[in-house]
Amino acid sequence: MDTLASRGAGPELHYTVELRWRTEPRAWWKTRHLGSPIQIAAALDELVVRVHLDPAVAQACRSGAVQVCYRAVGWQNHEIVEQRTETIGLTDLPTVLHSHAADLREMATMNG
């Protein structure tokens, strides 16, 4: 398969992102990706749009200040190379995801 990673845009990462309401034990959003850091960054940017369109988010926003637990894990060759876990306000989630995407793009540039 000809991917950006196979053409030198960075090593392929396995990447999971999990979102859950702070008060709930189970994730309400969980994604898994495989690709270069640039591809994963694009997926995080797309996740901002998808979460914005999620009816559960609209309902939560009507109920006031809601917090979400954000967990992202990236690994290569069965070794964790990046992990982020934080609890943030739902309104801050787009900024956090875009910032994380920018960090991955920078990593790809440095390793490129």
trRosetta pair geometry for C-beta under 8 A, 3 or more apart (Angstrom, degrees):
i j d omega theta_ij theta_ji phi_ij phi_ji
1 6 7.0 159 94 -14 66 149
2 6 5.9 -122 -141 73 42 132
2 7 6.8 46 -172 -45 84 107
3 6 4.9 96 50 7 74 97
3 7 7.2 -152 94 2 40 88
3 12 7.1 57 91 -87 147 111
3 35 6.4 -142 -176 -135 136 80
3 36 6.7 172 142 -24 108 100
3 39 7.4 -36 -177 -42 111 153
4 7 5.8 -69 -149 46 33 102
4 9 3.7 -34 162 40 96 145
4 10 7.4 14 125 37 100 83
4 35 7.0 47 47 -177 105 98
4 36 4.4 -88 94 9 107 144
4 38 5.8 -84 131 63 157 122
4 39 5.9 169 39 -42 130 108
5 9 6.0 -81 -80 63 35 85
5 10 5.9 -62 -115 81 76 61
5 11 6.1 46 -156 -170 111 17
5 12 4.2 80 168 -65 170 77
5 35 6.2 -172 -27 -173 120 51
5 36 3.9 -176 -68 -68 84 92
5 39 7.4 -66 -36 6 97 128
6 12 8.0 13 -49 -47 70 111
8 112 7.1 81 148 -154 87 71
9 36 4.5 29 100 -165 101 167
9 37 7.8 -143 138 46 85 77
9 38 5.4 -59 160 16 124 132
9 39 8.0 98 107 -22 133 91
9 108 6.2 4 168 -167 75 122
9 112 6.7 -12 -142 -114 43 100
10 13 7.9 -17 132 -22 113 100
10 36 4.2 113 65 -161 100 99
10 37 4.5 -61 130 16 165 98
10 38 6.5 146 20 -6 130 88
10 107 7.3 75 -128 116 142 87
10 108 4.3 -75 -51 -126 141 87
10 111 5.5 79 -115 89 88 124
10 112 6.6 -50 -61 -81 82 72
11 36 7.3 137 74 -122 21 70
11 76 5.7 37 128 -126 129 148
11 111 7.5 -71 2 150 88 147
12 34 6.2 19 -179 178 112 81
12 35 6.1 -79 -137 -154 82 11
12 36 6.3 -61 -96 -72 52 51
12 76 7.1 137 87 -117 59 99
13 33 7.6 27 96 102 91 94
13 34 7.3 -166 88 -142 47 45
13 35 6.8 -21 49 70 77 44
13 36 7.2 80 9 -152 90 16
13 37 6.3 73 -8 -73 133 63
13 40 5.7 -25 67 -43 128 145
13 74 4.7 -16 -173 -164 129 108
13 75 7.1 125 -161 58 76 29
13 76 5.9 -66 -109 -65 61 93
13 81 7.1 -108 -122 53 107 129
13 82 8.0 -8 -146 28 140 115
14 32 7.4 -13 -175 -172 84 95
14 33 7.6 157 -162 85 39 52
14 34 5.6 -12 -105 -101 62 82
14 74 7.0 152 77 -155 50 54
14 75 5.2 -23 60 64 101 82
14 76 7.2 162 14 -81 81 43
15 32 7.1 154 85 -159 51 49
15 33 4.4 -18 65 62 103 97
15 34 7.3 176 20 -78 78 34
15 35 7.8 -53 15 41 120 75
15 40 4.9 84 4 -128 166 129
15 43 7.6 141 88 72 134 143
15 72 7.0 -2 -172 -171 94 91
15 73 7.1 173 -147 88 51 48
15 74 4.6 -9 -102 -103 87 82
15 75 7.9 171 -78 20 47 59
16 30 7.0 -6 -171 -171 101 86
16 31 6.9 169 -151 88 54 51
16 32 4.9 -17 -99 -103 82 75
16 33 7.6 177 -78 20 35 70
16 71 7.9 -4 111 114 94 91
16 72 7.1 179 91 -146 52 48
16 73 5.3 2 53 53 93 92
17 29 7.7 -23 116 123 93 97
17 30 7.2 175 89 -147 54 43
17 31 4.9 4 52 53 96 96
17 33 7.7 26 -3 -1 100 109
17 44 7.1 144 -70 -103 155 83
17 47 6.5 -27 94 -114 158 166
17 70 7.6 -21 -165 -165 89 81
17 71 7.3 158 -155 86 44 54
17 72 4.9 -6 -105 -103 77 86
18 27 4.6 -85 -165 -108 98 139
18 29 7.2 156 -156 91 40 63
18 30 4.8 5 -111 -110 79 86
18 69 7.9 -11 112 107 91 90
18 70 7.7 152 82 -157 56 37
18 71 4.6 -9 58 62 100 102
18 72 7.7 -174 22 -74 65 43
19 27 6.2 98 66 -156 42 90
19 28 6.2 -56 100 61 89 80
19 29 4.1 10 48 57 111 106
19 30 7.5 -150 28 -67 64 52
19 51 7.2 64 7 -111 173 128
19 68 5.4 -5 -167 176 95 128
19 69 7.2 153 -155 77 45 55
19 70 5.9 -6 -105 -103 76 65
19 71 7.9 -171 -73 26 35 70
19 93 7.6 40 -125 -137 133 136
20 24 5.5 -134 177 82 99 97
20 25 7.4 -47 -180 141 148 13
20 26 6.4 -179 -125 107 124 28
20 27 4.6 -91 -69 -105 98 48
20 28 5.9 126 -119 3 52 78
20 29 7.9 -156 -65 35 46 67
20 68 6.7 152 76 -161 32 77
20 69 5.0 -12 61 53 87 103
21 24 4.2 63 62 13 98 111
21 28 6.3 48 -19 -11 88 130
21 60 7.2 -155 -105 -113 118 138
21 66 6.9 -54 -137 -179 97 112
21 67 7.6 100 -165 84 59 57
21 68 6.1 -57 -106 -108 38 70
21 69 7.7 27 105 11 10 85
22 66 7.7 -179 13 178 104 67
22 67 4.1 22 -26 92 139 102
22 68 6.4 -126 -39 -99 79 17
22 69 5.7 122 -96 -35 61 90
22 87 5.8 68 -104 -148 113 120
24 28 7.0 59 83 -39 152 103
27 30 4.5 74 120 -54 150 107
28 56 5.9 -132 172 118 141 164
29 47 7.9 119 158 -161 136 107
29 51 6.5 -13 -93 -99 171 96
29 54 7.2 -75 -76 -88 125 161
31 43 7.1 -174 139 165 144 120
31 47 6.5 -123 7 -99 155 122
33 39 7.2 -176 170 124 123 97
33 40 5.4 140 108 -113 142 80
33 43 4.9 159 -98 72 152 176
35 38 7.8 -91 137 69 109 62
35 39 3.1 -73 137 87 140 142
35 40 5.7 176 72 -46 97 72
35 43 7.5 138 40 -22 135 128
36 39 4.8 98 50 7 73 101
36 40 7.1 -136 96 -3 39 87
36 108 6.4 72 157 -116 104 127
37 40 5.6 -54 -144 38 34 112
37 41 6.2 41 154 -24 65 103
37 104 4.3 -165 -176 178 94 90
37 105 6.9 176 132 -80 103 28
37 107 5.1 -128 -157 85 163 109
37 108 4.0 -163 76 -61 120 102
37 111 7.6 104 9 43 143 131
38 41 5.6 -50 -149 32 31 115
38 42 6.7 33 151 -19 62 102
38 104 7.3 176 -77 131 28 100
38 105 6.1 68 -108 -111 70 72
38 108 4.9 67 -48 -101 86 176
39 42 5.7 -51 -152 33 35 112
39 43 6.6 37 149 -20 64 104
40 43 5.4 -52 -151 35 36 115
40 44 6.6 39 150 -21 66 101
40 74 7.1 41 -157 -106 167 125
40 101 7.9 -164 116 -121 69 71
40 104 5.5 -116 87 -172 105 157
41 44 5.7 -51 -151 33 33 112
41 45 6.6 34 150 -17 64 103
41 100 8.0 -168 -120 116 72 67
41 101 3.9 106 -158 -161 79 79
41 102 7.3 116 -146 -53 123 21
41 104 4.1 -167 -69 82 100 121
41 105 4.9 70 -108 -51 172 86
41 108 7.6 -96 -12 -8 134 133
42 45 5.6 -52 -150 36 35 113
42 46 6.4 35 150 -18 65 105
42 101 7.4 118 -50 -149 22 122
43 46 5.5 -53 -147 38 33 112
43 47 6.4 44 149 -30 64 101
44 47 5.4 -45 -149 26 34 118
44 48 7.3 47 150 -26 59 91
44 97 5.0 -171 173 -177 96 90
44 98 7.5 170 128 -84 106 29
44 100 5.7 -128 -167 91 158 105
44 101 4.1 -164 80 -73 125 101
44 104 7.2 135 9 15 141 142
45 48 5.9 -41 -166 15 38 115
45 49 7.7 31 144 -10 61 99
45 97 7.2 156 -87 136 33 104
45 98 6.5 64 -105 -106 77 71
45 101 5.1 76 -49 -117 85 169
46 49 5.7 -53 -162 34 45 111
46 50 6.3 40 146 -17 74 107
47 50 5.5 -55 -142 41 37 111
47 51 6.0 37 159 -20 70 105
47 97 5.9 -135 83 -156 110 146
48 51 6.2 -58 -147 37 24 107
48 52 6.4 28 152 -23 60 109
48 93 7.6 166 -120 124 76 89
48 94 4.7 79 -145 -127 114 83
48 97 5.0 -180 -69 87 95 141
48 98 6.4 26 -64 -54 149 88
49 52 5.6 -56 -152 33 30 115
49 53 6.6 19 155 -12 64 109
50 53 5.9 -63 -151 40 31 106
50 54 6.7 50 148 -45 64 96
51 54 5.4 -36 -154 3 38 122
51 57 5.8 105 166 -63 73 150
51 93 6.5 -95 124 125 157 140
51 94 7.8 -162 74 -74 124 78
51 97 8.0 166 16 -30 143 160
52 57 6.7 -110 -130 95 21 158
52 94 7.3 37 -64 -78 108 119
53 57 7.9 74 64 41 20 129
54 57 4.5 88 75 -3 96 106
54 58 7.4 -170 96 -6 55 81
55 58 5.5 -52 -152 35 43 113
55 59 6.3 42 152 -18 71 105
56 59 5.7 -55 -149 39 33 112
56 60 6.2 35 152 -21 66 107
57 60 5.6 -54 -145 37 31 111
57 61 6.3 35 155 -24 65 105
57 90 6.8 166 -146 -174 88 129
58 61 5.8 -53 -148 32 29 113
58 62 6.9 31 153 -21 61 103
59 62 5.9 -55 -157 29 33 112
59 63 7.0 26 150 -18 63 107
60 63 5.8 -62 -156 33 37 110
60 66 4.4 -25 170 -19 109 172
60 90 6.0 161 120 -87 128 169
61 66 7.1 -95 -80 14 40 124
61 90 6.7 -136 -82 106 77 141
61 91 7.8 98 -118 -70 100 89
63 66 6.5 67 76 -61 102 114
65 89 6.2 -52 -165 -134 91 110
65 90 7.9 176 -167 24 46 97
65 91 8.0 -62 -130 1 71 114
66 89 7.2 108 76 -157 46 63
66 90 4.5 23 79 -16 96 130
67 87 5.5 33 168 173 121 97
67 88 6.6 169 -151 89 80 23
67 89 5.8 -57 -100 -97 68 43
67 90 6.9 -138 -102 -32 17 75
68 87 7.2 -177 91 -148 33 61
68 88 6.3 -22 61 64 78 73
68 89 7.8 50 17 162 79 12
68 90 5.4 90 -16 -88 110 73
68 93 6.1 17 50 -78 137 125
69 85 7.3 -1 -178 -168 93 84
69 86 7.6 -178 -150 96 56 32
69 87 5.1 -30 -98 -96 70 80
70 84 7.1 -19 118 119 98 101
70 85 7.1 172 89 -145 58 39
70 86 5.5 -9 57 62 100 76
70 87 7.5 166 15 -93 75 28
70 88 6.0 -4 -1 19 122 111
70 93 6.9 163 -73 -124 132 89
70 96 6.3 132 53 124 176 147
70 97 8.0 -134 -146 -67 142 81
71 83 7.9 -13 -167 -168 80 82
71 84 7.1 175 -146 92 38 60
71 85 4.7 8 -108 -106 82 84
72 82 7.3 -21 118 122 98 101
72 83 7.1 174 91 -148 60 39
72 84 4.7 11 50 51 98 99
72 85 7.9 -164 27 -67 56 51
72 100 6.5 104 23 -166 168 152
73 80 6.2 -57 -166 -132 99 108
73 82 7.2 165 -154 93 36 64
73 83 5.0 8 -111 -110 76 84
73 84 8.0 -156 -68 29 47 57
74 80 7.2 106 79 -157 48 63
74 81 5.4 -57 105 65 95 89
74 82 4.1 19 44 52 112 101
74 83 7.4 -147 28 -65 65 52
75 78 6.7 6 160 -147 126 12
75 79 5.9 170 -157 81 92 33
75 80 4.9 -52 -93 -96 99 45
75 81 6.0 143 -118 6 37 82
76 79 6.2 -25 70 59 63 85
76 81 5.4 20 13 -22 98 135
80 83 5.6 8 176 -44 127 115
84 100 6.7 -125 31 -114 165 125
86 96 7.3 -145 72 -145 132 145
88 92 4.5 -110 167 82 116 123
88 93 6.2 148 96 -74 123 63
88 96 5.7 175 15 -41 176 152
89 92 4.5 87 63 3 86 106
89 93 7.6 -123 99 -28 51 75
90 93 5.7 -24 -162 -13 42 119
91 94 8.0 -41 177 18 41 96
92 95 5.4 -60 -167 44 62 114
92 96 5.8 62 139 -25 86 106
93 96 5.7 -59 -144 38 33 111
93 97 6.1 29 161 -17 69 107
94 97 5.9 -58 -144 39 29 108
94 98 6.1 25 160 -15 66 109
95 98 6.0 -57 -143 41 27 108
95 99 6.1 29 156 -20 64 110
96 99 5.8 -57 -146 37 27 112
96 100 6.3 29 155 -20 63 107
97 100 5.7 -54 -147 36 30 112
97 101 6.4 34 152 -21 64 104
98 101 5.5 -52 -149 35 33 115
98 102 6.5 36 151 -21 65 103
99 102 5.6 -51 -150 33 33 113
99 103 6.6 37 150 -21 63 102
100 103 5.6 -50 -152 32 34 114
100 104 6.7 34 150 -18 64 102
101 104 5.7 -54 -152 35 34 111
101 105 6.5 34 150 -19 66 103
102 105 5.6 -52 -149 35 34 112
102 106 6.4 36 151 -20 65 104
103 106 5.6 -54 -149 36 32 112
103 107 6.4 37 150 -23 64 103
104 107 5.4 -48 -148 33 34 115
104 108 6.5 36 151 -20 64 102
105 108 5.6 -52 -151 34 34 112
105 109 6.5 35 150 -20 65 104
106 109 5.6 -52 -149 35 34 113
106 110 6.3 32 154 -17 67 106
107 110 5.9 -56 -147 38 30 109
107 111 6.1 12 159 -3 65 114
108 111 6.0 -66 -140 49 27 99
108 112 5.8 50 154 -55 64 102
109 112 5.4 -37 -142 4 27 124
